């Protein structure tokens, strides 16, 4: 039994992270990661850090919305934990309280809050997040993403990915240019890296006819993807099941799998063989429940994220490595950032992610001399 403690304060700051180039998916592109840094200070002075990474093109969430939810929590959190202290044995109760008091409106805010909370509590207990989540391992093998763009840009991107020592390539498809454009991109990628396993991610941006066109075009190119990720709309389970039968390829549910409640219908319909766990969808508690439900229904696991810094990506790596058994790992977005405000946490070496140097919590702190804005006032929607 770990001792419980009150929370002295919660604060939230803008975490605006410039990218080397816009990160494009079917729903749009992000030229700057407009995230939030969440700090929770326990009564004994222990500090925990979390990151909220809303991505409007993914699910409509904005930085300003997440900031409001977190600012509201800052007002009630110290008083309620003074009456009901929190610890590693009952943290889910406080996470649920956060959700009930408005946190359910923003999955990224829930993630930032729960990450900061668990980071503080595990640091206080001198245990790593990876160990807290199960301790199954400390190394993962990640892919890297080719975002939307031209065939020439896609070929250049995959060559850079391979030069980094990363073999598995994730390709974003969908959007207004249609399947012919995506097939031209996929052809250029396959030509540049013919031995790279491909994960093809539609971010729910394809219609059924477009999916069929892509499958036929990929067969004509001689490309057999390792995985198709959420090509169709989240509620089109019938179409996804038909796509799985038509293609004979593995399908992962992303936007269609937000919480554990989504899993039984995905499994029963045959709409997915894997579930992509993203802590930004609904928070850490929901991610743990989603993974457990997927396993209980015989579905495989993938770990992914939004456009996040090493803070959130390290947290996801701790979850996946701690639980173990993840077949696909997509934790690459820190490699797209042109600056890094943090030190510690996970380390990249070619396609390997190592957690071996973390001693407590997720192991990250703000880099000395890196100044962040003091408040979230006047954030735009």
Secondary structure as UniProt FT lines:
FT   STRAND          7..25
FT   TURN            26..27
FT   STRAND          28..42
FT   TURN            43..44
FT   STRAND          47..52
FT   HELIX           56..59
FT   HELIX           63..83
FT   TURN            88..90
FT   HELIX           91..100
FT   TURN            101..102
FT   HELIX           103..105
FT   HELIX           107..124
FT   TURN            125..126
FT   HELIX           129..132
FT   TURN            133..134
FT   STRAND          139..141
FT   STRAND          144..146
FT   HELIX           151..163
FT   TURN            164..165
FT   STRAND          169..172
FT   TURN            176..177
FT   HELIX           178..192
FT   TURN            194..195
FT   STRAND          198..201
FT   TURN            203..204
FT   HELIX           208..221
FT   STRAND          227..229
FT   TURN            234..235
FT   HELIX           237..247
FT   STRAND          251..253
FT   TURN            255..256
FT   HELIX           260..262
FT   HELIX           263..269
FT   STRAND          274..277
FT   HELIX           279..282
FT   HELIX           284..296
FT   TURN            297..298
FT   STRAND          300..303
FT   HELIX           310..323
FT   STRAND          326..329
FT   HELIX           333..336
FT   STRAND          342..344
FT   STRAND          347..349
FT   TURN            350..351
FT   STRAND          352..354
FT   TURN            356..357
FT   STRAND          364..366
FT   TURN            368..369
FT   TURN            377..378
//
